[in-house]
Amino acid sequence: MVGAYMCFYSVGSALGAAAATQVYALWGWMAVSLLGALISETALVLWVLSRD
C-alpha cells in the first residue's frame, strides 16, 4: 500500500513539475499560480462529488 502511494506521489510530482515548467516558459509565474489553483480546485470538486 505504501509503495502504491509513493508511486502515485512520484508520478504526480513529475507531471506537476513538467506542466509548471511548460506553463512558466510560455506565460510566466502568474500562469503557474493559476495552474496550481486550477489543480487544487479540481481536486476539491472531485472530493466533494465523491462524498456520500
C-alpha positions as CSV (number, residue, x, y, z in Angstrom):
1,M,0.0,0.0,0.0
2,V,2.8,2.4,0.9
3,G,4.6,1.5,-2.3
4,A,1.5,2.4,-4.4
5,Y,1.1,5.7,-2.6
6,M,4.8,6.6,-3.2
7,C,4.5,5.6,-6.9
8,F,1.4,7.8,-7.5
9,Y,3.0,10.6,-5.4
10,S,6.1,10.4,-7.6
11,V,4.2,10.4,-10.9
12,G,2.1,13.3,-9.7
13,S,5.1,15.3,-8.8
14,A,6.8,14.6,-12.1
15,L,3.7,15.6,-14.1
16,G,3.2,18.7,-12.0
17,A,6.8,19.8,-12.5
18,A,6.6,19.2,-16.2
19,A,3.4,21.2,-16.5
20,A,4.7,24.0,-14.4
21,T,7.9,24.2,-16.4
22,Q,6.0,24.4,-19.7
23,V,3.5,27.0,-18.4
24,Y,6.2,29.1,-17.0
25,A,8.2,29.1,-20.3
26,L,5.1,30.2,-22.2
27,W,3.2,32.5,-19.9
28,G,5.3,33.2,-16.7
29,W,4.7,33.0,-12.9
30,M,1.1,34.2,-12.9
31,A,0.0,31.3,-15.2
32,V,1.9,28.8,-13.0
33,S,0.0,30.2,-10.0
34,L,-3.3,29.9,-11.8
35,L,-2.4,26.3,-12.9
36,G,-1.8,25.4,-9.2
37,A,-5.1,27.0,-8.2
38,L,-6.9,25.1,-11.0
39,I,-5.4,21.8,-10.0
40,S,-6.4,22.4,-6.3
41,E,-9.9,23.4,-7.3
42,T,-10.3,20.3,-9.4
43,A,-9.2,18.1,-6.5
44,L,-11.7,19.9,-4.2
45,V,-14.6,19.4,-6.7
46,L,-13.7,15.7,-7.1
47,W,-13.6,15.2,-3.4
48,V,-17.0,16.9,-2.9
49,L,-18.6,14.9,-5.6
50,S,-17.2,11.6,-4.3
51,R,-18.5,12.1,-0.7
52,D,-21.5,10.1,0.4
